[in-house]
Amino acid sequence: MAEPLVLLNYAFVAVVFTLLLGAGVSQKARVGLCWVAIPGLMACVGTKLLRTYDTVDELTFYASYHSHPLNQLVHIVCVPLLLFTVFVFAAYVPPPLKRLTWPSFVVYESFSGAERVPPLIKGLTWPLLGAGAWSLHHIRAAPLVGSLVSCLTVAMALAATAIVEHELRASFKPGDRVVVEDFREGTVAKSSTSAVVEVERDDAEPDEELWVGSASALRHVDGRQRSYGRAARYAGVIHIFCWYMQLHPGHGVFEGRKPALLDSVLQAFLDAPLFVWYEVAFACGYDPSLKQELDAAVQARHVAWSRGDL
Protein backbone atom coordinates (compact mmCIF):
# COMPACT_ATOMS: atom_id res chain seq x y z
CA MET A 1 0.00 0.00 0.00
CA ALA A 2 2.87 2.34 0.78
CA GLU A 3 4.51 1.90 -2.62
CA PRO A 4 1.57 3.30 -4.65
CA LEU A 5 1.38 6.28 -2.28
CA VAL A 6 5.10 6.96 -2.76
CA LEU A 7 4.73 6.79 -6.54
CA LEU A 8 1.68 9.07 -6.38
CA ASN A 9 3.64 11.59 -4.29
CA TYR A 10 6.55 11.51 -6.77
CA ALA A 11 4.12 12.05 -9.65
CA PHE A 12 2.55 15.01 -7.87
CA VAL A 13 6.03 16.44 -7.14
CA ALA A 14 6.90 16.16 -10.83
CA VAL A 15 3.69 17.87 -11.93
CA VAL A 16 3.91 20.69 -9.36
CA PHE A 17 7.58 21.40 -10.05
CA THR A 18 6.99 21.44 -13.80
CA LEU A 19 4.27 24.03 -13.28
CA LEU A 20 6.33 26.04 -10.76
CA LEU A 21 9.41 26.18 -12.98
CA GLY A 22 7.32 27.11 -16.01
CA ALA A 23 5.18 29.70 -14.24
CA GLY A 24 7.79 32.40 -14.68
CA VAL A 25 7.38 32.44 -18.47
CA SER A 26 4.13 30.62 -19.25
CA GLN A 27 0.56 31.68 -18.49
CA LYS A 28 -0.57 28.10 -19.15
CA ALA A 29 1.76 26.91 -16.38
CA ARG A 30 0.36 29.56 -14.04
CA VAL A 31 -3.19 28.47 -14.82
CA GLY A 32 -2.24 24.84 -14.27
CA LEU A 33 -0.55 25.70 -10.98
CA CYS A 34 -3.70 27.39 -9.71
CA TRP A 35 -6.07 24.63 -10.79
CA VAL A 36 -3.85 21.74 -9.61
CA ALA A 37 -1.72 22.81 -6.65
CA ILE A 38 -4.06 25.20 -4.81
CA PRO A 39 -7.10 22.86 -4.88
CA GLY A 40 -4.78 20.05 -3.74
CA LEU A 41 -3.59 22.23 -0.89
CA MET A 42 -7.17 23.13 0.06
CA ALA A 43 -8.24 19.48 -0.01
CA CYS A 44 -5.30 18.51 2.20
CA VAL A 45 -6.19 21.22 4.71
CA GLY A 46 -9.81 20.12 4.67
CA THR A 47 -8.92 16.55 5.59
CA LYS A 48 -6.50 17.67 8.30
CA LEU A 49 -9.10 19.93 9.90
CA LEU A 50 -11.22 16.86 10.59
CA ARG A 51 -8.69 15.38 13.00
CA THR A 52 -7.07 16.52 16.23
CA TYR A 53 -4.06 18.78 15.82
CA ASP A 54 -0.93 18.56 17.93
CA THR A 55 1.60 21.36 17.48
CA VAL A 56 4.66 19.21 18.21
CA ASP A 57 3.43 16.39 15.97
CA GLU A 58 2.66 18.86 13.17
CA LEU A 59 6.11 20.46 13.35
CA THR A 60 8.06 17.23 13.87
CA PHE A 61 7.55 16.01 10.31
CA TYR A 62 9.13 19.07 8.69
CA ALA A 63 11.67 19.72 11.46
CA SER A 64 13.05 16.18 11.09
CA TYR A 65 14.36 17.12 7.64
CA HIS A 66 15.66 20.51 8.78
CA SER A 67 17.71 20.06 11.94
CA HIS A 68 20.98 21.65 10.80
CA PRO A 69 21.20 25.36 11.80
CA LEU A 70 22.51 26.47 8.38
CA ASN A 71 19.80 24.54 6.58
CA GLN A 72 17.25 26.17 8.85
CA LEU A 73 18.70 29.60 8.03
CA VAL A 74 18.49 28.90 4.29
CA HIS A 75 14.83 27.94 4.67
CA ILE A 76 14.02 30.93 6.89
CA VAL A 77 15.17 33.17 4.03
CA CYS A 78 13.90 31.14 1.08
CA VAL A 79 10.51 29.79 2.18
CA PRO A 80 8.83 33.22 2.51
CA LEU A 81 10.30 34.22 -0.86
CA LEU A 82 9.00 31.01 -2.45
CA LEU A 83 5.56 31.62 -0.99
CA PHE A 84 5.47 35.21 -2.22
CA THR A 85 6.57 34.25 -5.74
CA VAL A 86 3.84 31.57 -5.88
CA PHE A 87 1.32 34.29 -5.03
CA VAL A 88 2.75 36.43 -7.85
CA PHE A 89 2.26 33.55 -10.30
CA ALA A 90 -1.29 32.95 -9.05
CA ALA A 91 -2.22 36.64 -9.30
CA TYR A 92 -1.98 36.42 -13.12
CA VAL A 93 -4.79 33.86 -13.26
CA PRO A 94 -8.42 35.12 -13.29
CA PRO A 95 -10.42 34.27 -10.16
CA PRO A 96 -12.12 30.86 -10.31
CA LEU A 97 -15.53 32.38 -9.50
CA LYS A 98 -16.04 35.76 -11.15
CA ARG A 99 -19.31 36.29 -9.32
CA LEU A 100 -17.40 36.34 -6.03
CA THR A 101 -15.41 39.46 -6.95
CA TRP A 102 -15.82 42.95 -5.58
CA PRO A 103 -16.24 46.20 -7.59
CA SER A 104 -12.98 47.40 -9.11
CA PHE A 105 -13.16 50.72 -7.27
CA VAL A 106 -14.97 52.57 -4.50
CA VAL A 107 -16.01 56.20 -4.97
CA TYR A 108 -15.15 58.58 -2.13
CA GLU A 109 -16.36 62.16 -2.04
CA SER A 110 -13.72 64.73 -1.08
CA PHE A 111 -13.22 68.51 -1.30
CA SER A 112 -11.56 68.08 -4.68
CA GLY A 113 -14.45 65.97 -5.99
CA ALA A 114 -15.18 62.27 -6.34
CA GLU A 115 -12.15 60.02 -6.05
CA ARG A 116 -11.99 56.41 -7.20
CA VAL A 117 -10.03 54.23 -4.82
CA PRO A 118 -9.46 50.49 -5.28
CA PRO A 119 -10.68 48.24 -2.45
CA LEU A 120 -8.02 46.42 -0.45
CA ILE A 121 -9.57 43.02 -1.20
CA LYS A 122 -11.04 42.57 -4.67
CA GLY A 123 -12.60 39.14 -4.20
CA LEU A 124 -11.69 35.48 -3.92
CA THR A 125 -8.57 35.59 -6.06
CA TRP A 126 -6.24 32.61 -6.35
CA PRO A 127 -3.61 34.17 -4.03
CA LEU A 128 -6.27 34.73 -1.36
CA LEU A 129 -7.59 31.18 -1.75
CA GLY A 130 -4.07 29.83 -1.25
CA ALA A 131 -3.41 32.16 1.66
CA GLY A 132 -6.73 31.13 3.22
CA ALA A 133 -5.81 27.43 3.04
CA TRP A 134 -2.40 28.03 4.64
CA SER A 135 -3.94 30.29 7.28
CA LEU A 136 -6.57 27.74 8.34
CA HIS A 137 -3.88 25.12 8.76
CA HIS A 138 -1.51 27.40 10.65
CA ILE A 139 -4.13 28.73 13.07
CA ARG A 140 -5.45 25.23 13.72
CA ALA A 141 -1.96 23.84 14.34
CA ALA A 142 -0.68 26.70 16.51
CA PRO A 143 -3.24 29.42 17.36
CA LEU A 144 -0.83 32.14 18.53
CA VAL A 145 2.12 31.82 16.17
CA GLY A 146 -0.18 30.54 13.42
CA SER A 147 -2.30 33.69 13.62
CA LEU A 148 0.76 35.90 13.16
CA VAL A 149 2.01 33.75 10.28
CA SER A 150 -1.46 33.92 8.71
CA CYS A 151 -1.44 37.72 8.82
CA LEU A 152 1.92 37.73 7.02
CA THR A 153 0.65 35.18 4.50
CA VAL A 154 -2.47 37.20 3.64
CA ALA A 155 -0.38 40.38 3.43
CA MET A 156 1.95 38.68 0.93
CA ALA A 157 -1.04 37.53 -1.13
CA LEU A 158 -2.47 41.07 -1.25
CA ALA A 159 0.94 42.57 -2.10
CA ALA A 160 1.51 40.08 -4.92
CA THR A 161 -1.95 40.82 -6.33
CA ALA A 162 -1.31 44.57 -6.18
CA ILE A 163 2.01 44.20 -8.03
CA VAL A 164 0.43 42.19 -10.85
CA GLU A 165 -2.57 44.51 -11.14
CA HIS A 166 -0.28 47.55 -11.35
CA GLU A 167 1.64 45.84 -14.13
CA LEU A 168 -1.58 44.96 -15.92
CA ARG A 169 -2.80 48.57 -15.81
CA ALA A 170 0.55 49.76 -17.14
CA SER A 171 0.13 47.50 -20.18
CA PHE A 172 -2.86 49.57 -21.37
CA LYS A 173 -2.00 52.97 -22.87
CA PRO A 174 -4.36 55.70 -24.15
CA GLY A 175 -5.32 54.88 -27.72
CA ASP A 176 -4.93 51.10 -27.34
CA ARG A 177 -7.67 49.04 -28.95
CA VAL A 178 -9.11 46.67 -26.35
CA VAL A 179 -11.86 44.11 -25.80
CA VAL A 180 -14.04 45.07 -22.83
CA GLU A 181 -15.60 42.31 -20.71
CA ASP A 182 -14.88 39.71 -23.44
CA PHE A 183 -17.43 40.91 -26.01
CA ARG A 184 -17.25 44.70 -26.57
CA GLU A 185 -14.46 46.59 -28.28
CA GLY A 186 -13.28 50.08 -27.46
CA THR A 187 -10.37 52.46 -27.13
CA VAL A 188 -8.51 53.23 -23.92
CA ALA A 189 -9.17 56.86 -23.02
CA LYS A 190 -7.19 56.98 -19.81
CA SER A 191 -5.10 54.61 -17.75
CA SER A 192 -5.14 55.79 -14.16
CA THR A 193 -2.70 55.07 -11.35
CA SER A 194 -5.69 54.72 -9.03
CA ALA A 195 -6.25 51.15 -10.25
CA VAL A 196 -8.96 51.90 -12.83
CA VAL A 197 -8.93 52.20 -16.62
CA GLU A 198 -11.33 54.35 -18.66
CA VAL A 199 -12.45 53.04 -22.04
CA GLU A 200 -14.59 54.61 -24.77
CA ARG A 201 -16.67 51.73 -26.07
CA ASP A 202 -17.48 51.49 -29.77
CA ASP A 203 -21.14 50.71 -29.03
CA ALA A 204 -21.60 53.55 -26.51
CA GLU A 205 -24.36 56.13 -27.00
CA PRO A 206 -23.24 59.73 -27.74
CA ASP A 207 -24.04 60.94 -24.24
CA GLU A 208 -23.00 57.74 -22.46
CA GLU A 209 -20.17 57.96 -19.94
CA LEU A 210 -16.87 56.16 -20.43
CA TRP A 211 -16.61 52.57 -19.23
CA VAL A 212 -14.62 52.61 -15.99
CA GLY A 213 -13.28 49.47 -14.37
CA SER A 214 -10.42 47.16 -13.58
CA ALA A 215 -7.80 46.35 -16.17
CA SER A 216 -8.42 42.66 -15.44
CA ALA A 217 -11.66 43.00 -17.48
CA LEU A 218 -9.70 44.11 -20.57
CA ARG A 219 -7.46 42.53 -23.16
CA HIS A 220 -5.77 43.90 -26.24
CA VAL A 221 -7.49 43.35 -29.57
CA ASP A 222 -4.21 42.14 -31.07
CA GLY A 223 -3.79 39.64 -28.21
CA ARG A 224 -0.56 41.19 -26.95
CA GLN A 225 -0.22 42.40 -23.40
CA ARG A 226 2.88 44.57 -23.93
CA SER A 227 5.14 44.20 -20.87
CA TYR A 228 2.56 42.10 -19.01
CA GLY A 229 4.35 39.15 -17.36
CA ARG A 230 7.47 40.99 -16.24
CA ALA A 231 6.76 40.45 -12.54
CA ALA A 232 6.29 36.72 -13.19
CA ARG A 233 9.67 36.54 -14.90
CA TYR A 234 11.41 38.24 -11.98
CA ALA A 235 9.51 35.99 -9.58
CA GLY A 236 10.55 32.96 -11.62
CA VAL A 237 14.24 33.80 -11.29
CA ILE A 238 13.88 34.27 -7.51
CA HIS A 239 11.84 31.07 -7.26
CA ILE A 240 14.41 28.92 -9.07
CA PHE A 241 17.28 30.42 -7.05
CA CYS A 242 15.50 29.71 -3.75
CA TRP A 243 14.84 26.09 -4.70
CA TYR A 244 18.50 25.69 -5.66
CA MET A 245 19.62 27.12 -2.31
CA GLN A 246 17.32 24.79 -0.40
CA LEU A 247 18.07 21.62 -2.34
CA HIS A 248 21.82 21.93 -2.90
CA PRO A 249 23.47 23.84 -0.06
CA GLY A 250 20.55 23.32 2.33
CA HIS A 251 19.87 19.60 2.01
CA GLY A 252 22.76 18.34 -0.10
CA VAL A 253 25.60 20.02 1.83
CA PHE A 254 24.39 21.13 5.28
CA GLU A 255 21.63 18.65 6.17
CA GLY A 256 22.81 15.60 4.23
CA ARG A 257 19.22 14.39 4.07
CA LYS A 258 16.55 14.36 1.35
CA PRO A 259 13.92 17.14 1.41
CA ALA A 260 10.61 16.53 3.14
CA LEU A 261 8.61 16.95 -0.07
CA LEU A 262 9.89 13.61 -1.39
CA ASP A 263 7.95 11.89 1.40
CA SER A 264 4.89 14.14 1.37
CA VAL A 265 4.85 17.17 -0.91
CA LEU A 266 1.56 18.60 0.34
CA GLN A 267 2.54 18.16 3.99
CA ALA A 268 5.88 19.84 3.31
CA PHE A 269 4.25 22.78 1.51
CA LEU A 270 1.71 23.19 4.33
CA ASP A 271 4.20 23.06 7.21
CA ALA A 272 7.16 24.96 5.73
CA PRO A 273 5.92 28.55 6.40
CA LEU A 274 4.84 27.68 9.94
CA PHE A 275 8.12 25.90 10.68
CA VAL A 276 10.42 28.73 9.56
CA TRP A 277 8.54 31.34 11.60
CA TYR A 278 8.54 29.03 14.61
CA GLU A 279 12.32 28.82 14.27
CA VAL A 280 12.47 32.62 14.28
CA ALA A 281 10.23 32.66 17.37
CA PHE A 282 12.39 30.06 19.11
CA ALA A 283 15.51 32.12 18.34
CA CYS A 284 13.82 35.08 20.03
CA GLY A 285 13.21 33.02 23.19
CA TYR A 286 9.61 31.95 22.57
CA ASP A 287 8.37 28.92 24.56
CA PRO A 288 11.64 27.08 25.45
CA SER A 289 9.70 24.05 26.72
CA LEU A 290 8.02 23.60 23.32
CA LYS A 291 11.44 23.89 21.66
CA GLN A 292 12.84 21.15 23.93
CA GLU A 293 9.85 18.92 23.26
CA LEU A 294 10.18 19.40 19.52
CA ASP A 295 13.94 18.69 19.59
CA ALA A 296 13.29 15.48 21.51
CA ALA A 297 10.64 14.37 19.01
CA VAL A 298 12.98 15.11 16.09
CA GLN A 299 15.81 13.18 17.76
CA ALA A 300 13.49 10.21 18.34
CA ARG A 301 12.50 10.22 14.67
CA HIS A 302 16.16 10.35 13.58
CA VAL A 303 16.89 7.32 15.80
CA ALA A 304 13.93 5.48 14.28
CA TRP A 305 15.21 6.27 10.79
CA SER A 306 18.68 4.94 11.65
CA ARG A 307 17.11 1.71 12.87
CA GLY A 308 14.92 1.42 9.80
CA ASP A 309 11.72 1.60 11.85
CA LEU A 310 10.25 4.40 9.66
C-alpha positions, 0 to 999 in steps of 0.5 A: 500500500505504501509503494503506490502512495510513494509513486503518487507523491513523486508524480505530484512532485513532478507535476507541481515542479513542472508548473512552478518552474514554467510559471515564470514564463508561461501563463498556461503553467500559471493556470495549471498551478492554480487549478492543480496545486491550490485545490490540492492544498485546500483538499489537504487542509480540509482533511486535516481539519477533521482530525485533532491537531498537535503542534509538536506532531505537526512540526516534527515532520518538517523539522526532522528534515531541517535540523541543521542550523545552516539549513534552517537559516536557508529555509528561513530566508527562502521559504517566505520568498518562495511563498510570495513568488507563488502568489505572484504567479497565481495573481496572473490567473483570473479568479475561479468564480467571477461572481465572487469578486468585488467592484474594481473601485470605491467612490469617495467624495472629497473637497476636490471631488469624487475620487476612485479608490481600489478596495483592499480586497477585490474578491476570492482571487487565487492568491487569497484562496491559497493564503486562506488554506495556509492560514486555516492550517496554521491557526489550527496547528498553533493558534498564537504563532499561526495567527501571526504567520497567517497575517503575514501570508495574507499580506503577501497575497495582497501585495503580490496581487497589487504588483500584478494589477499595477503591471496589468494597468501599465500594459494599457495605454491611451489609444490602445484598442481593447476588448471590454468584458470579453465581447465589446471593443473600445479604445482606452481613453485613460489609464489611471494610477488609481487602479482603474482604466477608462475606455470609450466603447465602440457601441456607446451612445453619444451621451454615455459615460466612459466605461470605468473598471479594472484592467483585469476585465480588458485585453488587447485586440491584437492579443498582446499584453505589452510588458505584461508578465514581467513580474512573473519573470522576476519571480521565476528567477527568484523562485528557481534560485530559492529552490537551488539554495534549499536543495543543494546547499541546504539539504545536499551540503548542510543537512545531508538528508533528502527534502521533506517533499519527497515523502509528502509534498503537500505536507511539506508545503503546508508546514514549511511557512509555519516551521520557519517562523517558529524557528524565528520565534524560538531564536527570540526566546519563545516557549523554550519548553516547546522547543525542547519537546520538539527537539526530543521528538525530532531526535526520536524520529532520527533514531527510528530512521537509523534503525529502519523503523520508519 
